[in-house]
Amino acid sequence: MTMKLLFSGNDYIHKVLVVASEAGVLDQLEFVVNNPVGTDEIIWNYTPLGKHPVLVLEDGLTLYSGLLVCEYLDSLGPRPRLFPPDETRWRALTQMVLGDGLFDAVSALSIDALKPQADRVASAMQRNRRRIFGTLDQMERDAALFSARVFHIGHVCFAGGLSFLDLRRPLQKLGIDAADAAFDWRDGRPALQQWYDQVIERPSLKLRPAELGVVGTERPNLS
């Protein structure tokens, strides 16, 4: 079975690669890199949403959104599944949404950091800043209860959000608050830091498209 995966950029495909690796189906994926803001916007041929990633199955069914793609790929792999089928499912999915929400807030502020000062909306930036801090505090509470023996989709999204925050550093760039220049999510969050330092060494979390021979996804350093 071969599936076509349309995507753009390392950051926005990472959780899908993690799940595909954990499920053992990387060799079943045909990677199609598409620039979402270029002249070759083939993504519109596959989804009216115009958003990556998209997974096209052999029978022509097209799955939209990264999290849906993740759940499908996970269903192909061995147990234990990253999407738990038992009573732990809802906590794992809540943490999945939390980590993905952190990623979205970081992405929004990273875009703001590229805009001229006059085009930035202060209220929107403050709202995303609040999302980041609130999410990090909840992640700290959750991480205090994590077990090293368990790895699920919530952990995938936690790690993805935190690594993206480290990579983009939007709070330091924007300086929404005077204290943001010295911002480090690790400050005051020892459980989250300890968990992250351990989980980020997992082979699937280290995987990048270039290691699979996929080129054209590299993004410029925006620091």
ABEGO torsion letter per residue (X at the ends): XBBBBBBBEAAAAAAAAAAAAAAGAAAABBBBBBBAABABBAAAAABAAGBOBBBBBAAGBBBBEAAAAAAAAAAABBOBBABBABAAAAAAAAAAAAAAAAAAAAAAAAAAAABBAAABBAAAAAAAAAAAAAAAAAAAAAAAABBAABBBAAAAAAAAAAAAAAAAGAAAAAGABAAAAABBAABGBAAAAAAAAAAAABAAAABBAAAAGBBGABBBBAX
